[in-house]
């Protein structure tokens, strides 16, 4: 028997909607053939943006989208991606598959995509192979409304008015693909580059520094100590590898219970990571002015057999749904300091929301988790206690139930996951400090390997759930094994 207690009187911070953000890199078929098909495509599109994908992303209220990378960001030169498409420079994507980029998707196209989705743009600047001038001129090109060579260039390219741009990252993974820098060196470079990331008119840039790779606490310590006063946020990257081995990460859709539990246990390390990096950040920033952004997270498996290994195309199962649910619950719990997160990646890459094959599109189990959790965006985090005992095998024991609760517009939303691969979990749920008259729910469940593919695109999807009973002040319901639920109390 599991118990969940929600304290509606313990009203905490608002959950920043940007925690439910996403990431679109020039990698594999995320941009080309995914989000962007071009205006001449037979696939329905608006200004080249694939309409079914845009509509799907609007439906889950995607709040912020990160671009152009990732590793690609630190070899991307923005001027190659503006102006008439036929005149744009072609380049080899040396990081991801050695494909030729024709730069038909650039700054104007990304801003158009964000406008169609209704989300904020988050742009990563090039520190690894770029210059201070290049970064400064890009910000000027996008946000300045006065007279300058960059605004004249923007007007020549069809845009008179500046865009609104809040989120700008000064480099990406500069400890690795972004330049193999030491933390002290990057911190000084960050101080230099951010100086020229200027605010124009009413546009205020939220400056984001490159943070650590998983458990590299020294990076956070050194960068915060040297450059903390010049940033608004610092990032963290963590990928869940079932095996812990970058050479053989395991299959995305062919695995057993032991590998399932190993994956979920590794995903749960996110809480330890966030807590550890925040402890260091708080030492340098006791006022908690600097936010933490987890702008790359998710499961990373071996690519699907027969696909380009540089495209990072992988399937998506109920294992990924549970992984996403528990991670989002962790982000919610730490949302007083975690101000944004970006799942890697949106379409056709890693733990994606959407898979495409020509004109066909599949929504993954992970997509449906973001649908179930969207009510948390900008809602008031509530106190919660959940206990269902432990689950897993001898090598990986973990809590069986993970949950979050929030309140918005008089409704309380509970999201919960039953991690067990085999056992249902009866739940007794009680709410203190609120009168509940109506209870409704939706559920996503299936075997741990259950997935959606182009032959069965609706195999895994949310279903209405109404099997609730009242026992005094408690609401009682059963969670099937490997399931994610949204329960609404009103």
N, C-alpha and C positions, 0 to 999 in steps of 0.2 A: 504493500500500500504506500502510495506517495502522497505527500502533503505539500500544498502551496498556500502560503499565507501572504496576502497583500494588505499593506497598511496604507489606506488612502489618505490618512492624515500625515503621513511622512512624505511630504511633497519636496522633492529635491530639485535639481536643475532641469532646464529644458533640454531635451535630447536634440542636439544639432542635426538638422535634416541632412547635412552633408556627410554624416556617417554612412548614409545609404548611397554614396557616390560610386562612380565607375571609371574605367580606364580604357582608353583607345589608343593603341600604339600602331605605328607603321610596322606591322609584324604579321606575316602570313596573310590571312584573308580577313583581318579585322576591319581595315579601312577599305581597301580595294576588293570588291566582290562581296563585301559585308555591308558596312554602313553606307558606302559610296559606290554606286554603280554607273554614274555618269548620266548626263541628260539624254543621251542617245540610246540608252538601254531599253530593251523591250520590257524589262521588269519595271512595274509602276514606281515612279519616283517624282520628287519635286526638287528641281534644281540639282538633280543628280543624287539626292539623298533617298535611299530606299524606303518607300512609304510604309511597308508593313513593319519594318524594324522601328522606324520613328514612332509609329503608333503604339507599338508594344512598349517602348521605353517611356512614352508619355503616360501610358496606363499605370505604370508602377511609380510614377512621379520621380523619375531620376532627377536628383537635385543639382549634381555637378558632374562634369565629364573632364577627365584629364587627357592631355594630348601635347606633343606628338610622341612621347615616350616618357619613361623607359630609356633603355640604352640608345634607341634611335635619336632621342632628343639631343644628345651630345655629339652627334654628327650631322644634325639638321641645320641647314642654313636657310633662314626664312625667306630671303629674297629670291631663292630658287623656286619658291612656291607661290609667287604672286605675278600678276600680269596675264596677258593672253596665254591660254594653255598651250597653244602651238609653239610659243616661244620659250616655255619654261625648260630649264635644264633637266636632263636626265641624269640619274645617279644610281650607283649600285648600293643596295642595302647590305652592307658588309656584315652587320650583326645577325641578320635574320634571313638566311636562305640564299644570299647572293643574288636576289632578284633585282630587276631594273625598275626603279621608281621614276615615273614620268612627271611627278610633282603636280599632277592635276588636282590633287587634294592638298590645299594649303591653308593659309590664314583665313581668307575670305570664306572658303568652303567650311572650315571648322566652325567659324562663327555662325554661318548659316545653319549648320547642323544643330548647334546648341539652341539657336532661336526656334527651330522647328520642334525640338524636343521640349523646349521650355526650361532649360537648365542653365546653370552658370558655367562658363568656361574656366578651366584651370590649365594654364599653359606652363610648360617646362622650358626654360631657356637653356642655351648651349654654353656651358662652361668648358667642357672637355676639349672641344676643338674650335670653339668660337672666340670672339673677342668682346671686350667691354663695349666697344662702339656698336658692334652688331646687336648685342642684347639691348643696349640703350635705344638704338634706333627702332628696334622691333616694338618696344613699349610705346615709343613716340608715335610710330605708324598706327598702332591700334587705338591709342587713347587721347592723343593731342587734338584739340579742336582749333588751334590757331594756324598761323602761316609758317610753314617750314618745308624744307625739301621732302621730309617724310609724309607730311599731309598732302603735298602736291602729288607725290607718287601714289598715295592712296586714292586721291581723286582721279588720277589718270587710270587707275585700275577699277574705277566704277563705284567708289564709296566716298561720299563727301563727309558725312558725319562720322565722328569717332565711335568706337564701340565702348561699352562698359566692360571693364576687365578688373576683377578683384584679385583673383588668385594667380600668383606668379611664382614658380619655383626656380631658384637660382642653381641650376645643375641637377643632375640625377645620378645616384650611385657613383659618386665621384671617388669613392674608395675602391671601385672596380672598373666597370666599363666606361665610366665617365672620367677617366684619367689616372686611375691607380694612385690616387693622392693619399698622403698621410693626413690625419685629422688636423694637425696644426697648419699644414700648408693649405688645405681646403678652407679652413676657418679664415685665414688671411685673404685668400682669393675671394671668398664670399663677402667679406667686408668691403673689398674693392668693388666687386661687380654690383652689389646691391646699392652702392652709393649712386649709381647712374640709372637705377630703376626708379624713375621719378614719377611723382604724382602730377597729373595735368588736369587743370580745371577742377571739377568736382569728383574726378575719379581717384580713388585711393587704393593703392596696391597693398595687398596683404602678402608680405614677403615671406617666402618659405625656403628654409635652408635644407640642404641634403643631410638626412640623418643616417642612422646606423643600419647595418645589415644584421638582422635578428639579435643575437646576444652580444654584439660588439659594444659593450657599455663604455669602453674607453673612448670610442668615437663621440658618443653623446657627451661625455664628460669634457673632452678637449674642445669640441666645437661650441658647446654652450659656454664654457669658460672664456673662450676668446672672442666669440661673436654673438653670444646670446642677446646682448643689448640691441643688436641691429636686425633682429628677426622677429616675425610675428608667430611663426610656427617652425617646427622641425619635424622631419619625417622619420618613419620606421618602415622597413620592408621585412616581411616574413612569409615564406611559402611553406606549405605543409607537404612534406615528402613522406609517403607511407613507409619507405624503407630507410629513410635518412641517408640514402646514397644517391648522389647526383648522377652517377654513371648508370644505375638501374633503379629507377624510381618506382617501378611497379606499374601494373596495367590500370587503366582508367575504368575498365568495365569487366575485368575478369580477375576476381579476387575472392578470398574466403573470409570467414568470420575473423580469423586472427589478423589478417591484413586490414580488415575494416576497423577493428578496435585499435590497431597500431596507428592508423591514420587519424582517428578521432582523438586519441591520446596526444598525438603530436599537435593537432590543431588546438587543443586545450592549453598548450604552452603559451598561447597568445596572452593569457591573463598574467602569467609570470613575466613575460616580456614587457608588457605595458607597465606593470607595477615597478619593475626594475628600472626602466628608463625614466619613468616619472619621478622616482626617488632621486635620481641624479639631477633631472631638470629642476626639481623643487629646491635642491641645494643651491643651484645657481640663480634660481628665479623664485624666491619665496613668495612673491606676490602672485604667482601663477599667471603671469602675463603671456607667456609663450605657450601656445597650444601644441598638442601632439597630433600629427596626421599620419595615419597608416595607409599610405597611398599605393601600396602594392601588397595584396594578400590573396590567399586562396590555395587550392590544391594544385600541385604540379606532378603530373604522371609522365610515363613514357608516351610518345606520340602514338596515334592510332596506326596500326600496321599498314604499310603501303603509302603513307603520307610523307610529305617533305619534312625531315626532322627539324629543319629550321623554321617551320611554320607553327610548331607547338599546338597542333590540333589534337584535342582529346575529347572523348565522350564525357558524359555527365550523368551521374546516377543518384539514387536516394542517399548514398553515402555522402555525396557533395551537398545535398540538401541539408542533412543533419550538420555537416561541417559549417555551412553558411549560417544556419540557425544558431548554433552555439557561439560562433564568432560574433554575430550581431548582438547576441545577448551580452557578451563580454564588453563590446563597444558601448552598449547602452549603460552598463553598470559603471563604466569609467567616463561617461559623457560629460562630466564636469571639466575634463582635461582633454579628452579625445574630441577634436573639433571637426575632423573629416576622416573618411576612409574611402578607398577606391579599390573595388574588386578587380582582379586581373583575370581576364579582360572581357570586354563587352560582347564581342561576336567572334566565334570561330577560333579563339585562342585561349588556352588554359581553361580555368573554371568559368566558362562563358555563360552568359544569360541566354544566348541565341546561337543556333547553328544554321548555316545555310548551305544549300546545294542547288546552284542555278536559281530558278525562281522559287524553289521550295524553302520553307523556313520552319524550324522547330524551336519551341520554347523549352528550355531545360528545367529539370527539377530545381536548380538554383534560382532561375527566374521566378518560379512560383513562390519560393521563400521570400523574395523581396516583395512580392505581391502581398503575402500574408503579413509582412512586417511593416508595410508602408504607413499604417496608422500611427506608428511611433514618431514619425517625423515631426519635429517641433512640439511634441507632446511633453507633459510634465512627468518626469521620472518619479515612480512611486517606490516606496520601500517594499521589498519582497524577500521571502524566505522559501526555499524549495528543498525538499528532501525526498529522495526515492531510493536511498541506499546506494550501493555500488554495483557496477556492472563491468563486464569485460572478462578477459582471460587472466591467467596467472601473471603474464608479463605486463599487462596493461589494465589496471583497475582505475575506474573513474566514476564520478557521480552519474547516476542513471538519468537524472532529470535536470535540464537547464531551462531557465525561464527569465522573462522580463515583464514588467508591468508599467503602464503609463496612463495618463488621463488627459483627454482633450475634449473640449466642448461637451462636458458632462458624461462622456463615455470612458470607461476603463477598458484598456486593451491588454490582454495577457497573451504573450507568445511563449510557447513551450515546446521542447523536443524530448521525446523518449529515445534515448540513445541505444537502448538494448536492441540487438539484432534479432532476438527471438521471443522475448517475453513482453506481453502487454503490461501496462502500468495503470492500475486503478488510482485515480487522483481524487483526493478530498481537498477542495479549494474553499478558502474562507477569506472574506474581505472585511477588514475593520475600518470603520469610519465612513462608510458609504452605504446607502440603501440601494439594493439591487432588485429590480422588478423583472427585467428581461435578460435572458442569456441566449446568445447565439454563437455559432462557431463555424470555422472551416478547417479542413484537415487535409494534409498531404501525406500519403503513406504508401508503402510498397516494400518489397524485398530489397535488401541492401544493394543488389545489382540492378534494380528496376530503373529503366531509362526511357527516354523518348528518342525515336529515330525517324527517319523519313518514311519508313514503312508503317510505323505506329506512333504518330506524333503526339497523340493524346493519351498514351499509356499511363503517364504519371501527371496528375493535375489536381488542384484543390477541389474538394467536394464539400457541399454543405454538411454540417454536423449539428444534430439537435438532440443527441442522446444524453441529455443532462437530467439529473434528478436532484431534488432538494432533500437534505437530511438536516433538519433544524436550520442553522445558519450556514451550513456548508452546501456547496454545489459539488456534486459527485459525477465523474465521468471517467471513461476508460480511454487511455491512449494506446493504440496498437504499437507493436514493435516498429522501430525505425520510422518514426512519424514526427511531423511538425504540425503544430496547431496554432490557430488564432482564435481566441475566445473574447467576445465582447460583452461587457456587462453594462447595462443602462437602467 
